[in-house]
Amino acid sequence: MLLRGFKSYIRDRWNRIDQAMYIILLLAVILRFTLTNDNDFMWARYFYAVDLVMFYLRILQLYYIHERLGPKVVVIFGAWYVSSRSYFSL
């Protein structure tokens, strides 16, 4: 019974994103307090930035279920995705 519930928890996409977000945050905090060189400190900042993007995606997921904000978020995210796709392909 417990194993089935854990498998169901792992199969959910958002739970995997949450777990990855927590691991990346933990890695960033460890790097932040262990690295002393400024060039090495940039790695901690990169991990903080990736974690922040994942956090924003998680917060946006909450708006998808809202009846008034959901469609607006879908339109805004769709327009951002189309415009950023050409930027990131450079």
RODRENSE-286393 format. One record per residue: y, z, x of N, C-alpha, C in turn; residue in three letters. Coordinates in steps of 0.001 Angstrom, whole numbers, padded with zeros to 6 digits, always signed. Atoms other than C-alpha are relative to their C-alpha. Layout:
! RODRENSE-286393
YZXYZXYZXALA/...
This chain:
! RODRENSE-286393
-001198+000000+000827+000000+000000+000000+001252+000000+000865MET/-001168-000085-000870+002453+000945+002725+000147-001255+000848LEU/-000018+001217-000806+001497-002069+004833+000493-001185-000818LEU/-000455+001081+000871+002071-004419+001889+001513+000086-000223ARG/-001442-000178+000159+005523-002949+001324+000767-000367+001262GLY/-000651+000353-001260+006379-003335+005010+000009-001508+000208PHE/+000051+001452-000114+005234-006975+004989+001016-000655-000927LYS/-000998+000523+000941+007382-007613+001928+001416+000203+000537SER/-001313-000289-000583+010334-005987+003686+000310-000973+001138TYR/-000197+000889-001142+009869-008150+006797+000193-001446-000444ILE/-000113+001385+000462+009546-011384+004800+001398-000347-000497ARG/-001341+000257+000518+013022-011008+003349+000923-000420+001142ASP/-000869+000564-001035+015499-013090+005339+001139+000951+000365ARG/-001152-000864-000288+018372-010641+005006-000412+001258+000756TRP/+000467-001168-000746+016299-007731+006265-000230-000345+001464ASN/+000158+000424-001393+015423-009714+009387+001354-000156+000680ARG/-001350+000110-000558+019114-010491+009884+000562+001386+000286ILE/-000457-001376-000230+019904-006787+009504-000638+000602+001246ASP/+000678-000548-001176+017307-005834+012086+000523-000639+001277GLN/-000550+000678-001178+018577-008463+014533+001413+000501+000284ALA/-001365-000495-000161+022120-007234+013919+000000+001386+000653MET/+000071-001338-000585+021152-003650+014749-000452-000045+001457TYR/+000471+000117-001383+019278-004676+017893+001097-000538+000904ILE/-001084+000565-000807+022189-006791+019132+001118+001025+000183ILE/-001026-001035-000133+024632-003965+018417-000425+001062+001005LEU/+000500-000987-000953+022456-001507+020310+000065-000544+001424LEU/-000084+000628-001315+022238-003931+023229+001440-000063+000495LEU/-001411+000070-000387+026022-004400+023224+000532+001372+000401ALA/-000463-001352-000342+026635-000640+023234-000579+000448+001339VAL/+000610-000365-001285+024171-000123+026077+000677-000737+001143ILE/-000689+000764-001044+025783-002926+028076+001411+000516+000229LEU/-001383-000482-000096+029239-001545+027332+000102+001237+000880ARG/-000091-001252-000736+028474+001840+028820-000713-000017+001350PHE/+000701+000040-001281+026296+000748+031731+000621-000958+001006THR/-000581+000973-000921+028196-002209+033189+001404+000431+000403LEU/-001321-000401-000481+031242-001580+035337+000840-001186+000442THR/-000730+001174-000451+032186-005030+036613+000596-000733-001208ASN/-000656+000678+001120+034661-006964+034417-000742-001267-000420ASP/+000748+001203+000351+032607-010156+034608-001267+000344-000773ASN/+001190-000434+000724+029508-008310+033477+000366+000570-001375ASP/-000449-000577+001265+031501-006576+030743+000172-001080-001069PHE/-000137+001095+000960+032018-009992+029127-001284-000195-000812MET/+001251+000112+000747+028329-009994+028172-000017+000958-001187TRP/-000071-000956+001110+028896-006904+026073+000914-000529-001096ALA/-000912+000582+000992+031821-008623+024373-000654-001147-000755ARG/+000701+001098+000666+029680-011680+023634-000969+000549-001048TYR/+000942-000579+000958+027051-009507+021996+000728+000658-001172PHE/-000812-000544+001092+029742-007681+019986+000462-001120-000938TYR/-000472+001127+000815+031069-011060+018795-001127-000569-000863ALA/+001145+000504+000768+027637-012293+017734-000361+000983-001109VAL/+000307-001018+000996+027008-009028+015934+001033-000008-001126ASP/-001049+000041+001012+030346-009299+014132-000187-001195-000935LEU/+000251+001173+000843+029527-012809+012892-001161+000279-000951VAL/+001140-000339+000853+026191-011573+011597+000401+001010-001075MET/-000477-000982+000971+027934-008649+009905+000813-000683-001103PHE/-000781+000724+000997+030392-011001+008192-000889-000810-000938TYR/+000925+000740+000852+027537-013171+006949-000702+000928-000984LEU/+000652-000975+000878+025874-010087+005541+000946+000453-001114ARG/-000981-000385+001015+029059-009047+003744+000236-001149-000981ILE/-000172+001139+000890+029503-012579+002376-001159-000120-000983LEU/+001162+000060+000880+026005-012345+000925+000217+000885-001227GLN/-000270-000874+001143+027213-009510-001298+000882-000685-001037LEU/-000888+000689+000933+029857-011782-002818-000700-001114-000759TYR/+000722+001047+000710+027311-014438-003791-000492+000472-001356TYR/+000522-000483+001267+025989-012218-006544+001110+000399-000979ILE/-001120-000340+000874+029444-011429-007932+000347-001222-000835HIS/-000157+001158+000886+030105-013639-010960+001331-000729+000187GLU/-001288+000677-000190+033780-014360-010174+000221-000452+001439ARG/-000243+000337-001390+033842-014324-006380-001072-000905+000594LEU/+001106+000780-000544+030465-015993-005805+000298-001484+000160GLY/-000284+001431-000153+031483-019597-006556+001130-000300+000997PRO/-001105+000215-000947+034695-019237-004547-000481+000127+001437LYS/+000538-000172-001345+032810-017985-001518-000846-001203+000386VAL/+000825+001166-000284+030371-020879-001788+000874-001194+000372VAL/-000899+001119-000293+033235-023403-001835+000681+000196+001349VAL/-000685-000273-001265+035093-021745+001052-000967-000121+001166ILE/+000982+000071-001079+031966-021363+003165-000468-001432+000223PHE/+000405+001400-000133+030943-024965+002449+001054-000816+000724GLY/-001074+000723-000682+034345-026292+003521+000094+000426+001459ALA/-000036-000474-001385+034296-024110+006642-001147-000585+000791TRP/+001177+000511-000703+030803-025282+007533+000188-001470+000368TYR/-000212+001426-000274+031734-028970+007253+001011-000184+001115VAL/-001038+000165-001024+034877-028564+009368-000419+000577+001336SER/+000408-000606-001264+033287-026306+011962-001170-000722+000650SER/+001132+000734-000562+030232-028511+012410+000462-001000+001046ARG/-000511+000956-000992+032295-031167+014179+000584+000739+001203SER/-000572-000770-001114+034034-028495+016273-001098+000507+000928TYR/+001070-000556-000829+030797-026909+017461-000842-001072+000666PHE/+000779+001068-000638+029205-030266+018229+000667-000516+001261SER/-000683+000421-001215+031825-030861+020896-000541+000794+001152LEU/
